[in-house]
Amino acid sequence: MSTATKKQTSALSDNIKQAIRTSYKAIGESLPNFNPRKQQTFLIAEIAKTLAGEYDKTRKIIAVEAGTGTGKSLAYSLSTIPLALSKKKKVVISTATVALQEQLVNKDLPFLKDHGGIDFDFTLAKGRQRYVCRHKLAAAANASENPQPGFTFAEQPNRFDIKLIKELNSALSENRWQGDRDSWADPIPNHVWQAIQSDKHSCLRHLAEHTHCPFHKARDTMDKADVLVINHSLLLSDLEMGGGKILPEPDETYYVIDEAHHLPKVTRDHSSAAITLKGSLEWLQKVADTGDKVAKLIKSQSSINPSLKLADDCQSLIADMQKILQFVEANQATYFANAEQNNSQGNSTPSYRFEHGIIPQLIKTSAEDLSEYSRKCLAHGNKLYYLLVEAVKDGDVKAYLAEPLLSEFGFLLQRLENFNALWVMYAKTDSEKAAPLARWLEKLSGKKQDYLLSASPIEVGYTLEDKLWSKCAGAVLCSATIVALNSFDHFRRQVGLSNNDGTQYQKVDSPFNYRENAVLSVPNVRYEPSHPSFTDELCKLLPALIKKDEATLVLFSSYWQMEQVAKVMREKHKISLQMQGEQARSYIIENHKKKCDNNKASILFGTQSFSEGLDLPSNYLTNLVITKLPFSVPTSPVEEAHAEYVTAKGGNPFMSITVPDASNKLIQACGRLLRNEKDSGVITLLDRRVVTKRYGGELLDALPPFKRQISY
């Protein structure tokens, strides 16, 4: 299913081919009962040829759907790493889940290095705020007995917090802890972590006290590593800054984006912005006041001008913000006319989405001024900030006096960056050729009633093309669910790839014998999920389905329905079960496996997050029940805006967005059953729409070829 352009002269050298073959053979010899999988060897060859430029000399990108059991992590590692080493490039492997990161770093990459005969270094790279600041931690540990100048806790710590901080400080000092939040055995409370975490504005490498901070040591490891394992969020953070700021330069990097079906949503979230109107008025005044404090501490003529300009521009921002606040308050009866109705339906936050992204003229005019003034404020603020940093380096200002001010001012500048991003999106005139931005307003309740103004792109393909695909040395996008309804088109549109741009596409089926090992059953259910009696019918059907096998997973589309059914199962039918959300996910899974190991029945109830990334091989899952097709109702303003845009273009948002998304999610859900070649079991789908609706056949045909038992 390749869309390869005419094959170019081979760019994959014989040496690289031989290195990959030798490594694969060595891996096979180190594994008992190893049989080379033709799907895996095919993937290795296709990825290597694409990245080497055999299909297209400039567009070295391949999108791969690799079914369960194809061994895709070994395939992309074995094809990219030898090639990258030979061309002196880096490999960045980005995932959506912590579980896959841990699998790569703790299992897959060490195995390849130990048994594949390839000499390479790898590391897990995290965002700055996952690391502790050594200097802040020491200050916090001494704060209760010997307060250090400039250090205060945002929230007064209790005796347990103080004990924890001292333990963290001792462990870091004695090299028993590497300084990242994830490697500490017990959870670290947010209010404690926020006081000691590294941040870009106060944990500065060129200040002597921070030279040995864990983040900077981790960055050194990143610089030396050949392979970096990251998450999609860190990838987007780097691209947002222009690329090459946190991670290696894109044109020197082969990117492997695993779990690639998550990339569009992560990109959209990263490209959005939001501010509160009243809250912004409060901190904008602090920007000017703190800038004045910075200037006074520097005691230099060079700081006077940016300080005065910062104060003037902040006043202009405040004046425009007050205009917008008055306008919103004057029109809130129109914007939030359905507030009482929303509250009665359980929607606690009334919201108003501007249709087609078109905002009132007063907000549009003010937005243009706000985007310009906030841009100037950032320029003046950053100048002051770095003047203070230089003053500390030159010895003109004591570090202990500067650091708390740098931290406070840096935090305000970060807020100002987000503030500017929001107003740039509101000031922008949307192109008629592209999707408009989603823009909306929410009314917040609480001690201080406020208004949240938000903006987000609807489609992010252009962002990915502009910042990643057009700049990278090469990229591999892979997942078990990229294809929707047997086509790459939906995914291609989402991530900004074009049909004839040189990108390769491969769909590699799982080696599992689905027809022999699994049955897909669609029983004759009386009601469809939208019917009020559907939940009652679930309660009647499930006891018999649960008793069929010892290891059962029941997937629901809503927490409310799951809780209702669980209550009936427990109280009326005396069925013991574990439900998502009642305990930590890791505890639930561990307890489930213990029961299965002791040949006891174990039943799990879960929602969407249990339908992806849950690995229950062998006897840990033999009976999967899916209560409802995983259709997403467009309830968020961004989803509503997307549906509105598709409709405006004459399209059908249900068929072009909702059904393909549901197809992907259904494949993911069904993928929980067979995890190894010898696994077996039954999938029961209690949603008759796969039989009664015209799209149902497409959803069924997109699934693996299970043996079907459908009641008509």
N, C-alpha and C positions, 0 to 999 in steps of 0.2 A: 504493500500500500504506500510505496514511496513516491514522492513527487520530485524525484531527482532530476536536476537539469542534466544536459549532456555531460557525460563523465570527462573530467579534465585529466591531464597527465598525472599519474600517481604521485601524490605528495607524501604518502606514508612510506618512509624508508624501510628497506629490508631489515635494518638493525632494530627498528622499533617493533616491526612485526615479529621478529624472532624473540625479542625481549618479552613481548606479551605472551607468545606461545609457550616459551620456557617457563614463565611465571605460572601460567594456567596449569601446565603439566605438573609443576612442583606442588601446587595446591592440591591437585587431584591425588598425588602420591601420598600426601600427608593426611588424607581423609579416608577412613575405612568405607568400603562399598561405594566409592565415588563413581558416578556415571556422568560423563560430560553431557550437559543439556544443550540441545541444538538451539533452543531459544536464547540461552545465555551466550553461547559462542557467536550467534548471529548478532546479538546486541553489541557485544564487545567490538566486533568488526565494523558495524555500522557507525557506532559512536566515534571510534578511532578514525575512520575514513572521513567522516564529516568534519571533525576538528582539525584534521590534517589538510583540509581544503580540496579533497578529491571531487566533491560534488559541486562546490562553489568556492572560488578562491577568496571571496570577501565575506560571504554570509555563511559562517561556520556554526550553524544552529540546527539542532535536531530535537523534535518533540517525540517522546516515546510513551506509549501506554504499555506497561508491562504487567501482566496479570500475576496474581499471587503464585509464588513458587518458581518464578523465572530467575530469581537471584539477581535482581537489578542492582543492588548496592555493590556486589562484587563486579558486575559487568561494567558499571560506570567508573568504579575505582580503578579497575585493571586497564581500562582503555584510556582514561584521562591522565593518570599519574605518570606512567612511563613517557608518554608524549610530552607532558608539561616539563618533566625533568630534562628531556633532551633539548627542548626549546627554551629552557631557562625561564619558564613561566610558572605562575602559582595556580593551585586548584582551590577554589572556594566551593564547599558543599553546603548548601542552605536547605534547612528543613523547616517544617511548620510545627513540629512537636518535640518536646524534650525527650520523649521516649526514643525517637529515632536518632536524635543527637547522641544519647547515651549508648545506643546500640552501635553506632559508628565508631565512637571514641573508645569504648570499652571492649568491643568485640570485633567488628568487621575490619577496621584499619589495622589494629594490632595483629590480627590473623594474617592479613595480606603482607604485612611487613615481616612477620616471623617465618611464614611458610612460602611466600611468593618470591623470595630472593630479590626484592626491590628495596633499596636503601633510601628511605625518605623520613622526614620528620612531620608530625602532625600535631595540632592542638585544637582545643575547643575555645573559640573566641566569643566573648560576651560583651554586652554593652557596659559602659563605664559604671552605671549605677548598680551593677551586680557586685561591684567590688567595694571593700571598705577603704576609707582613707586612713592610713596609719597615723597621721598627725591628728586628725579629728578624734580617732579612737583613743589615743593617748590622752588627749585633752578631756575627753568624756570620762575616762577611767579615773582621772585625778580631780574631776570637777566637784565631787561631793566633799573631798577632804582638803584639796589644795587648788581652788579654782584658778584656771588659767585665764589671763586677760583676753577678753573678747569671746569666750566660749559660753554659750548658754543653751539649755535644752528648750526646744519649742514646747514640749510637754513635760512637766515635772516627772522624772522617773521615780518609780517605787523601788523598794529594796530588792525585789526580784530583778528589775531592770538593771540596777547598779551591779548586782552580783553577776548577771550575764555579761555586762560590758567589761567587767574586770576579767572574767573568764576568757572572753574574746581577745582582750589585750594580751593576756599571758600566753594564750595559744599562738597568737601571731608573733609575739616577741621570741618565743621558743621554737618557732618554725613547725609547730604542730598543726597549723592551719594556714592555708594558702591565701586567705583573705577574701574569698568570694562567698556570697550569701548562700549559694546552693550547696556548698560542700560542708556547711555546718550542720551537724546531725539533727538538731532541733530547730523548729521555726523561730525566726528572729522577728519580734513584733515590729510592725511598720513604723511606729513612732520612735522606736530605738534605732532602727536602721536608717531612717531619714536624718538622724542627727550625726551619723558616722559614715554615711556612704560617700564615695568619691563623686565629685561633680566637676564639670569642665571649667567652672569659674573660680573655684578656690583650690582645687587640687592641681596646681601648676608645676610641671616638671622642672622648670628653671628656678623654682624656689627650693633652696637646699633641703628644707624640711620634708619635701615631697618626693625626693629623688628615688627613694626605695618603697614608695607606695605599691601595693599589690597590683593596681591597674597598670602602672608603668612597667612593672616586671612582666605582667601578662602581655603588654604591648611588645616588649622586647622578644618574648617567645613567639608572638605572632609574626614579627619581622623575620625571624629565623626559620619559621616553619614552611615546608613545601605545600602542605595541605591545611586549610583552615575549615573547621566545621562551625557553622553559625546558624542563626535562625533568620527567617524571612524579614523580621522586624529590623534586625541589625543591617541586613542587606539594603533595605529601603532607607534607613537612616544615612548610610554612606552615600547612596545615590542622590539623596536629597541635598547633600552638601557638595555634590559635584563629582563624587566618586574618587577613590584613592585617598580619602581623608582618614578613614578608620581601617579600611581594607586595602589590599593592593590596588594599583591602578587598573581600571577595567581592561585597557588594551594589552595588559600584561597578565591577564587572568582568564582561565577556563572556569566558567561557572557551571556547577551541577545543581540544579534546582529540583530537589526531591519534594514529593507532596506538592507538586506544582499547581494543583487545582486550587490551592489556598492563596496563590500569589495575587490574583486580582483584588480580593477583598482586603488583604494586608496593604496593598498599594493604595487602595481607595482610602482606607483609614489613615494612612500616613499623609495623604494629600489633603485631608480635611482640616478645618480649624473652627474654633468656637470661643466666644467671649461672653461674659456677663456684663450688662450695661452698668448697673450700680456698682458692682464689684470693681470694674475697670476704673470708674471715677475715683475710687479710694486709692488704688495702687498707683494710678498715674501721678497723683500728687506726691506720692513717695518717691517716684523716679526723680523728680526735680529736686526734692529735699536731699536724697541720698547723693545725687550728683554734686550738689553743693558741698556736702560733707567730704566727698572724695577730693574735690578741688582744694578745699581748705587743708586737707591732710597733705596733699602734694606740695603746697606752698610754692608754686611756680607760676610765672606769668603765662606759660603755655596752656595752663588749665583754665584760665579765667574765661576766655572766649567760648570754648565748647560748653562750659558750665552755664553761661548766660544764655546761649542759644538753646541749650537743652531745656532750660526753665521756660523760655518764651514759647517754644514749640509744644511743650507739655500743656501750657495754658490754652493754646489753640486747640489741642486735642480735647481737652476738658470741655471747652465751649461747644465744639461740634457734638461731642458725646451727650451733653445735656440737651441739645436740640433733638437728637434721636430719641432719647429717653422720654422727653415731653411728648413727642409725636406718637410713640408706642403707647404711652399711658392714655393719651387722648383717644386712641383708636382701639383700646383693648376690648371694648364691648363687641367690636366687629371681629377682631382677630380670635377672640376666645369665647365666642357666643355659645359654643357647645361644651364649655368647661364643666358645668354641672352634670351633663350627660356623660362626659368622659369619666368623671369621678365615680358616677354610679356604675360604670362598666369596669371599674378597677384601673382605669388609666389615670394615674395620679398627676401626670404632667400634661396640662393642656398645651397643644401646639398648633401652629399655623404655618403651612407651607405655601410659599409664594409660587403660584402656578407658572409653569414654564420658566421658573427662575427669575421672573420679572418683578423687580422691587419698586416701591413708590419713588417718585422723582426726588422727594426731599432726602430720602435715605441714600439714593444713588449719588446725588450731588455732594452730600456730606461724606460719603464713602470715598469719593475721589480726593477730597481734602485730607481725610483721615489717613488714607494710604500714603499720601505724600509727606504729611507732617510726621507720621510714625517712622517713615524711612529716614527722615532727617534726624529724628530723635535717636534712632539706632546708631547712626553715624557719629553723632556727638557723644552718645553714651559709651560706645566702644572706644572712641579716642580717649576719653577720660579714664576708662577702665585700664587700658594698656599703658597710659602715662603713669598710673599708680603702680602697675606691675614693674615698670622700668625703674621707678623711684625706689622700690624695695630692692631690686637687683643691684642698683647703684649704691645702696646703703643710706639713702637720704631719708627713708621712712622705715621704722621698725616693722618687721614682719608680723609680730603679734598684734600691732595696731591696725595693719592693713588687711589682714586675712578676714576678720569678721565683716569688714566693709566690702571687700571683694566678693565675699560669698553672698551678702545681701544684694549688692548692686548687680551681680551676675544673675541672680535669680530673677530680679526685676527686668533685666535685659532679655532673658529668655521669654518672659511674659510678653514683652514688647515685640519680640519676633513673631509670636503666635498672633498677637493683636494686629500686626502689620499684614500677616498672611491672610487673616480674615477679611480685612478691609480691601486688600488687593483683589480678592475674589468677589467682593460686593461692588467694587468700582469697575470691574471688567465688563465690557460689552461682549456678550456671547456671540460666537460666530454662527451664522446661519447654516454653515456646512457641517458643524459638529454638535454634539449633545450639549445643552446648556448646563450650567452648574446648578445643583440643588441648593436652594437657600431657604432657611426656615427659622421660625421664632418659637421659643417655648417659655411658658410662664412658670417660674420656679416658686414653690412654697417653702416655708420654713420660718426661722426667726426673722430674717429679712427677705421680704418678697423681692424677687429679681427677675430679669428677663435674660434668657440665653439666646444669643444669635449665632447661627451655625451656617457653614457652607461646605459642600463636598462635591467633587467631580462625580458624574454618573458613570462615565466610561474612562478607563485609565490606560488603555492601549497606547495612546500617543506618548504618555509619560514613560512607559517602559521602553518603547522604541527609541525615544529621544535620549534617555539616560542610560540604557543598558544594551539593548540589542545592537544599536548602531555603533557602539563604542567597544564592546567586549571582544577579546581575542577569539572566543567561542563559547557556546552554551549548550547544555543538555537539560531539557525540561522533561521530568518523568513523574509518573504516578500510576497507580493501579486504575485510576479513573480520570483520564483526560478526555477520552472520546465520549460524546453524549449522543445517544440515539444512533450509534454506529458512524458518527462523523466527527472530524476534528474541527468543523466550522465554528461551533459555539465557543470552544476554548481559544481558537485562533483569534476571534473577534475580541474576546475578553483581554488577552495579553498583548494585542497590538501586532500580531504577525500577519503577513499577507499571503494570499494563496500562491503567488508566483514570485516570491522574493528570494528564492534560493533555500529557504528553510526546508529541512527534511522531516518527514513524518513516518513513523513506524508503529504499528500495533502488533504487539507480540502476545499471543495467547498463552494462558497458563498451561503447564504440562499436565495438570490434574485431569483425571478421568471423571468429569462432572456427571456424565450420564449414568455411570455405574455407582458412583459414591454418594450422590445426593439426589433427593427428591424435592421438587418445588410443588407444594400443595396449595391449591386455591379452593377452599371448601365453599359450599353453597350458603353464604352468610345472607341473612334476610335484609339487613339494613346497610345503607352506605354510611360512611363516617359523618356526613353532615346531618344525618337524622338524629333527633333527640334520644331515640331508643338505642343508638349504637353502643353507648357505654354499658347499658344494661345487658345487651347481647354479648358483649365481651366477657362480662362477669359470668354468664351462663356457659360460654364456650371454653374459656381458659382452663378450668379445673381438669377436664378430660385431656386437653392438649398437653398440659403440664405433666400429667402422670405418665405420658408415653415414654419419657426418658429421664435419666437421673440428672443430666446437666442441661439446664434450660436457660435461655436468655429471651426475655420478652421486651421488644422495643416499642416505645410509644412516641407519639408526635407532640404530646404536651404533658407538662408536669401535673397539671390539674387532673387529667384523665388517669394518669399513672397512679396518683394518690387515691383517687376514687376506687379504682379497681383493686389496688393493693389492700385497701381497707376491707372490702368485701371478701377477698381471698383469705385474709387473716381471720376476720371475725365470723363469717358464715361458713367457710369451707375449712377453716383451721389449717390452712396451708402456710408453712414457714417459708419466708422469702427475704432476700436482701434488696433494698431499694436505693437507687442512686440518690445521693444527697443526704442520706441518713448517717452515713459514716464516710470517712475519706475513701476515695476511689481505690487506693492501694490496699487498704484494709479489706474492703469488700472483695476484691479479686483474690487476695491471699487467702481469705477465709473460704471463698468458693473452691479454690484449688485443694485446700485441706480436706474439705468435705468429699470432693470427688476422689481424692487419693484414698480415703477411707470407705469408698463405695457407698457414700450417703448421697441422697438426692439433694441437689442444690439449685435454687431458682433465683435468677437475677432479673430485676426490673430496671430498665434504663431508658433514657431519651437519646437525642441526637448524638451527644458526645460519646455514648457507648456504642454507636454504630460505626465508629471510625477509630482506628488505632488500638482496638482491643484485641489482644492476641490470646486466644484460648484454644490451643491445639489439642489434638487427640481426644481423650475422654473428658476434657474440660468443657466441651460444648458439642452436643449431638442433636440438640433440639432448639431451633431458632424460630421464634414467632414474631412476625412483623404485623402490628395491629393496623397500620394505616400507611398509605403511600406518602413519602416524605415531601409533600408539597409545601413550599414556603408561601405564606400569605404576605403580600407586600405591605407591611405595616410601618416600616421605618420611612421617614421622609425621603431618603435616598432611593429606596426601592420603589416608592410611589412615583417619584420623579422619573425614574427609569421607565416604568410602565407607561407613564404619561407621554414620554418622548417617543417610545416605540409606536404608541397609538397615533400620535400626531403625524408620524411618517407613513401611516396607513398600515402598520403592522399589527400583529396580534401578540401582546405581551405574554399571554398565557402559553401559547405554543412556542414562542421564540425565546422566552426566558425561563418561565416556571417549569415547563415540561422537561427541557434539557437538564435543568438543575436537579429536578426530582429523579431523573434517570441516573445521574451520577450518584446521588445519595442512596438510591435503592441498590445500586451495584455495590457501594461501600458497605451497606447494611448486610447484604447477602454474603459479602466477603468475610464476615465474621465466622462462618461455619467451617469451611475447609481451609486449614492453615498449612497442612502437610499433605503429601501425596496419598498417604494411607488413611487420612481422616474420612469420616462418613457421617451422615445425618440427614435430618429433614428440615426444610424451611416451610413454614406455613404462613401464607399471606392472607390476612383477613379483610382485605379491601377488594371488593368485587369490581371496582372501576377498571381493573386490568382486563376484565372480560366485557363489561358493558359500555365502555367509552371508546371512541374511535382512536384515541392516543394509547389505549391500553396495550394493543398489540405491539406498538413500537417499544414500549417500556419492557414488555416481556422478551422481545427479540433482542434487546440490547444486553440482557442478562447472559451469564454463562449458560452453556447447553445442559442445564439440569434435566433429569427425567421429570416430566410434568404430569401432575394429577389434578386436572381442573374439572370441577363439577359445574355443569351447565343447567 
